[in-house]
Amino acid sequence: MPEIEDISQTRKRLRIEIPALAIEEKIKKALLDLQKRIKMPGFRPGRVPLDIIEKRFGKEIEQEVIEEIVTEYYVRAIEETNIKPVSMPVLEEELKFERKAPLKITFLVDVRPEIKDLDYSNIKLEQGEITVSESEVEEVLKGLQESRSVYEPVDEPAGDDDLVVMDYEIPELNINYSDQVFKIGSDLFPEEFSMALKGLRISESKEFEARFPDDYRKEELAGKTLKIKVTVKEVKRKELPAIDDELAKDVGFDTLEDLKNRIRENLLKKKEKVERFRLMGELLNKLVDSVDFEVPQQMLDSQLEADLEEHKKKVPDDARDNATLREELRPQALRKVKASIILDVIGEREGVQINEDDIKRYVINLSQRLLVSPEFIVKYYMSDAEKREAFRRAVYEDKVLETILEKVIKKA
């Protein structure tokens, strides 16, 4: 029978003893299995003596058996003692294995603390009123209108935002550029180009001086102030389609009103998701603030390392040392660990289980939030065991929050 010793609220000392007979039986079975399939010169298949096999492969087999049986007895001990590890166990002492002797092992196990006073029945959240205004619908319509705009040639002077097809030459460098397309007001060329081109018609020319930035894309011009001669070959102006039934048909709807209704529906769904996300965040904060308890050190250390790595990706030029950064990130990491433990406890109370539908729904929501395809999400999180577990954990915690959200929400 395994022995449990309390070190703290979140750490246990677990002692187990594996009988010598159990180890020997597994070693014997492994040797016999190897005997059946091994081929050695001078012996028929399956007839190599066990003592020869053991002499040659005994140490490898012992190692494999020890790894297997230690895991088996550890899992059994966890079930028998009903403790809930939150991280991988740590060996307190190096394993000392001797043939035909029992194997005594001592693990240090970080466990989930008991949270006896967790009560979320009194939490109340107020859901704000969600509406879609006509101006919001009009803004989307203008975006559709803009996306279907075209530039048409005009026989008029070039103005702001017009596209100009031009030739320009730089006599002192003996350089000529032909059919350059430029939108007046853009930073593709120095500002002097826009000032010179405004007011010019087709076939008209103008000479001016321009300063090219030091990092200009054409090396031969970078950092120089040069005299330019520009000739306009074509002026194109943006033409916007009317916001009417024809525009609606162009995007797959029978009438403009049908299109507006779909826009309202989509905006409403988007706002509902944003509000839901806000409420879940508020709920999680209230849960974390409602109880105080000690967190397992290994969980906190792991979260700190993850947050530190994430911070370095976001702020690669942060010159502060790791110790300083860890101290700054510690409060945030501590709240994350507490939140994870609380959701575990609530999930058990509420009997939360995740299924394929939960996973699909989470993938779709996450892909929409990150603006990537669902296939990308699946491929990324299924690439290794650690990411798969993190994803499963995220789906589970999301469902726990969804499960209790309806119980605490108050409609506005």
FIKE-294191 format. One record per residue (C-alpha): residue in three letters; x, y, z negated; residue number from 1. Coordinates in steps of 0.5 Angstrom, whole numbers. Last residue first. Layout:
BEGIN
   drenmi       x       y       z   sese
      ala       X       Y       Z    NUM
...
end
This chain:
BEGIN
   drenmi       x       y       z   sese
      ala     -60      88      38    412
      lys     -60      81      37    411
      lys     -57      78      31    410
      ile     -52      72      32    409
      val     -50      68      26    408
      lys     -53      61      28    407
      glu     -52      62      35    406
      leu     -44      63      34    405
      ile     -44      57      30    404
      thr     -43      52      36    403
      glu     -40      57      41    402
      leu     -34      58      36    401
      val     -34      50      36    400
      lys     -34      50      43    399
      asp     -28      55      44    398
      glu     -24      51      39    397
      tyr     -25      45      43    396
      val     -23      47      49    395
      ala     -17      51      47    394
      arg     -15      44      43    393
      arg     -16      40      50    392
      phe     -12      46      53    391
      ala      -6      45      48    390
      glu      -6      38      48    389
      arg      -5      38      56    388
      lys       0      43      56    387
      glu       4      39      51    386
      ala       3      32      55    385
      asp       5      35      61    384
      ser       3      38      68    383
      met      -4      37      66    382
      tyr      -5      45      64    381
      tyr      -2      48      70    380
      lys      -5      43      75    379
      val     -12      44      72    378
      ile     -11      52      72    377
      phe      -9      52      79    376
      glu     -15      48      81    375
      pro     -20      53      78    374
      ser     -17      58      82    373
      val     -14      64      79    372
      leu     -17      71      77    371
      leu     -15      70      70    370
      arg     -22      71      67    369
      gln     -25      67      73    368
      ser     -20      62      72    367
      leu     -21      61      65    366
      asn     -29      61      66    365
      ile     -29      56      71    364
      val     -24      51      67    363
      tyr     -28      52      60    362
      arg     -34      50      64    361
      lys     -31      44      67    360
      ile     -28      42      60    359
      asp     -34      43      57    358
      asp     -38      39      62    357
      glu     -33      33      61    356
      asn     -34      32      54    355
      ile     -32      36      47    354
      gln     -34      33      40    353
      val     -37      38      35    352
      gly     -40      34      29    351
      glu     -42      41      25    350
      arg     -38      40      19    349
      glu     -32      37      23    348
      gly     -32      43      28    347
      ile     -32      47      22    346
      val     -26      45      19    345
      asp     -22      45      25    344
      leu     -24      52      26    343
      ile     -22      54      20    342
      ile     -15      51      21    341
      ser     -14      54      28    340
      ala     -16      61      25    339
      lys     -11      60      19    338
      val      -6      59      25    337
      lys      -8      65      29    336
      arg      -8      69      23    335
      leu      -1      67      21    334
      ala       2      68      28    333
      gln      -1      75      28    332
      pro       2      77      21    331
      arg       9      74      23    330
      leu      10      77      29    329
      glu      14      83      26    328
      glu      18      78      22    327
      arg      19      74      28    326
      leu      22      80      32    325
      thr      27      82      26    324
      ala      29      75      26    323
      asn      30      74      33    322
      asp      34      81      34    321
      arg      31      87      37    320
      ala      33      89      44    319
      asp      26      89      47    318
      asp      28      89      55    317
      pro      24      83      57    316
      val      18      85      54    315
      lys      12      81      56    314
      lys      16      75      57    313
      lys      20      76      50    312
      his      13      77      47    311
      glu      11      70      49    310
      glu      17      67      47    309
      leu      16      70      40    308
      asp       9      68      40    307
      ala      11      61      41    306
      glu      16      61      36    305
      leu      12      64      31    304
      gln       6      59      32    303
      ser      11      53      31    302
      asp      14      56      25    301
      leu       7      57      22    300
      met       5      50      24    299
      gln      11      47      21    298
      gln      10      51      14    297
      pro       3      49      13    296
      val      -2      54      11    295
      glu      -4      57       4    294
      phe     -11      59       3    293
      asp     -15      65       3    292
      val     -22      65       6    291
      ser     -27      70       9    290
      asp     -22      74      13    289
      val     -21      69      18    288
      leu     -28      67      19    287
      lys     -29      75      20    286
      asn     -24      75      25    285
      leu     -26      69      29    284
      leu     -33      72      29    283
      glu     -31      78      32    282
      gly     -27      75      37    281
      met     -33      71      39    280
      leu     -37      77      39    279
      arg     -32      80      44    278
      phe     -32      74      49    277
      arg     -40      74      49    276
      glu     -40      81      50    275
      val     -35      80      56    274
      lys     -39      74      59    273
      glu     -46      78      58    272
      lys     -43      84      62    271
      lys     -40      79      68    270
      lys     -47      76      68    269
      leu     -51      83      68    268
      leu     -46      85      74    267
      asn     -47      79      78    266
      glu     -55      80      77    265
      arg     -55      87      79    264
      ile     -51      86      85    263
      arg     -55      80      87    262
      asn     -61      85      86    261
      lys     -58      90      90    260
      leu     -56      85      96    259
      asp     -64      83      96    258
      glu     -66      91      96    257
      leu     -61      92     102    256
      thr     -64      87     106    255
      asp     -63      80     109    254
      phe     -57      78     105    253
      gly     -50      75     108    252
      val     -45      80     107    251
      asp     -46      83     114    250
      lys     -54      83     113    249
      ala     -53      88     107    248
      leu     -49      93     111    247
      glu     -55      92     117    246
      asp     -60      93     111    245
      asp     -57     100     109    244
      ile     -51     103     106    243
      ala     -48     106     113    242
      pro     -42     104     115    241
      leu     -36     108     114    240
      glu     -31     111     119    239
      lys     -24     112     117    238
      arg     -20     117     122    237
      lys     -15     115     127    236
      val     -10     120     130    235
      glu      -6     118     136    234
      lys       1     120     139    233
      val       3     125     135    232
      thr      11     127     136    231
      val      16     128     130    230
      lys      22     132     130    229
      ile      26     131     124    228
      lys      32     135     121    227
      leu      35     131     115    226
      thr      36     131     108    225
      lys      40     125     106    224
      gly      39     120     100    223
      ala      37     114     104    222
      leu      37     115     111    221
      glu      41     110     114    220
      glu      39     105     109    219
      lys      32     105     111    218
      arg      28     103     105    217
      tyr      29     109     101    216
      asp      32     108      94    215
      asp      36     115      94    214
      pro      30     119      97    213
      phe      29     122     104    212
      arg      29     129     104    211
      ala      26     132     110    210
      glu      27     138     115    209
      phe      22     140     120    208
      glu      20     140     127    207
      lys      13     139     130    206
      ser      10     136     136    205
      glu       3     136     139    204
      ser       2     130     144    203
      ile      -5     128     140    202
      arg      -7     134     135    201
      leu      -3     137     129    200
      gly      -6     140     124    199
      lys      -3     136     118    198
      leu       3     132     121    197
      ala       8     137     118    196
      met       6     137     111    195
      ser       5     129     111    194
      phe      12     128     114    193
      glu      15     133     108    192
      glu      12     128     103    191
      pro      17     123     105    190
      phe      15     117     108    189
      leu      11     111     105    188
      asp       9     116     100    187
      ser       2     116     103    186
      gly      -2     123     104    185
      ile      -3     122     111    184
      lys      -3     115     113    183
      phe       3     113     117    182
      val       4     108     123    181
      gln      11     109     127    180
      asp      10     108     134    179
      ser      17     110     136    178
      tyr      23     111     132    177
      asn      29     115     135    176
      ile      36     116     132    175
      asn      42     120     134    174
      leu      44     121     127    173
      glu      44     129     128    172
      pro      38     128     133    171
      ile      33     125     128    170
      glu      27     123     132    169
      tyr      20     121     131    168
      asp      15     118     134    167
      met       8     118     132    166
      val       1     114     130    165
      val      -3     118     125    164
      leu      -8     115     120    163
      asp     -12     120     117    162
      asp     -12     120     109    161
      asp     -12     128     109    160
      gly     -12     131     116    159
      ala     -10     130     123    158
      pro     -13     135     128    157
      glu     -18     132     133    156
      asp     -19     128     139    155
      val     -21     122     134    154
      pro     -19     114     135    153
      glu     -23     110     130    152
      tyr     -21     107     123    151
      val     -26     102     120    150
      ser     -29     101     114    149
      arg     -32      95     112    148
      ser     -28      94     105    147
      glu     -30     102     104    146
      gln     -38     100     104    145
      leu     -37      94     100    144
      gly     -34      99      95    143
      lys     -39     104      96    142
      leu     -44      98      94    141
      val     -41      96      88    140
      glu     -41     104      85    139
      glu     -48     104      87    138
      val     -50      98      83    137
      glu     -46     102      77    136
      ser     -50     108      78    135
      glu     -56     104      78    134
      ser     -55     102      71    133
      val     -54      95      69    132
      thr     -56      93      62    131
      ile     -54      89      56    130
      glu     -56      91      49    129
      gly     -51      90      44    128
      gln     -50      83      40    127
      glu     -50      84      32    126
      leu     -46      79      28    125
      lys     -48      76      21    124
      ile     -44      72      17    123
      asn     -48      70      11    122
      ser     -48      62      13    121
      tyr     -40      62      14    120
      asp     -38      59       8    119
      leu     -31      56       7    118
      asp     -30      56      -1    117
      lys     -27      49      -1    116
      ile     -22      50       4    115
      glu     -17      44       3    114
      pro     -10      45       7    113
      arg      -9      41      13    112
      val      -3      37      12    111
      asp       5      37      13    110
      val       8      30      12    109
      leu      15      29       9    108
      phe      16      22      11    107
      thr      20      17       6    106
      ile      21      10       9    105
      lys      23       3       6    104
      leu      25      -3      11    103
      pro      24     -10       8    102
      ala      30     -14       9    101
      lys      31     -20      14    100
      arg      36     -15      18     99
      glu      38      -9      15     98
      phe      35      -2      17     97
      lys      37       4      14     96
      leu      33      10      16     95
      glu      36      17      15     94
      glu      32      20       9     93
      glu      26      25       9     92
      leu      24      23      16     91
      val      19      29      18     90
      pro      12      28      21     89
      met      10      31      27     88
      ser       5      36      26     87
      val      -2      38      23     86
      pro      -3      31      19     85
      lys     -10      30      16     84
      ile      -9      25      10     83
      asn     -14      19       9     82
      thr      -9      15       5     81
      glu     -11       9       9     80
      glu     -12      12      16     79
      ile      -5      16      15     78
      ala      -2       9      12     77
      arg      -4       6      19     76
      val      -1      11      23     75
      tyr       5      11      20     74
      tyr       5       3      20     73
      glu       5       3      27     72
      thr      10       8      29     71
      val      15       5      24     70
      ile      13      -2      28     69
      glu      14       1      35     68
      glu      21       5      33     67
      ile      24      -1      29     66
      val      22      -6      35     65
      glu      25      -2      40     64
      gln      31      -1      36     63
      glu      32      -8      34     62
      ile      31     -10      42     61
      glu      37      -5      44     60
      lys      41      -8      38     59
      gly      39     -16      40     58
      phe      41     -15      47     57
      arg      47     -19      48     56
      lys      48     -23      42     55
      glu      40     -24      42     54
      ile      40     -26      49     53
      ile      45     -31      48     52
      asp      42     -34      41     51
      leu      35     -34      45     50
      pro      38     -39      50     49
      val      37     -38      57     48
      arg      32     -43      60     47
      gly      26     -38      63     46
      pro      29     -37      69     45
      arg      35     -43      70     44
      phe      41     -42      67     43
      gly      49     -41      70     42
      pro      48     -34      72     41
      met      43     -30      68     40
      lys      36     -28      70     39
      ile      31     -25      64     38
      arg      23     -26      65     37
      lys      21     -31      60     36
      gln      27     -30      55     35
      leu      25     -23      55     34
      asp      18     -24      52     33
      leu      22     -29      47     32
      leu      26     -24      45     31
      ala      21     -19      44     30
      lys      17     -24      40     29
      lys      22     -26      35     28
      ile      24     -18      34     27
      lys      16     -17      32     26
      glu      16     -23      28     25
      glu      23     -21      24     24
      ile      20     -14      23     23
      ala      13     -17      20     22
      leu      17     -22      16     21
      ala      22     -16      13     20
      pro      16     -12      10     19
      ile      15      -5      12     18
      glu      15       0       6     17
      ile      11       6       6     16
      arg      13      13       2     15
      leu       9      19       4     14
      arg      11      26       1     13
      lys       6      31       2     12
      arg       6      38       4     11
      thr       0      43       5     10
      gln      -2      44      -2      9
      ser       5      43      -5      8
      ile       9      37      -6      7
      asp       4      32      -7      6
      glu       6      25      -7      5
      ile       3      19      -3      4
      glu       4      12      -4      3
      pro       3       7       2      2
      met       0       0       0      1
end
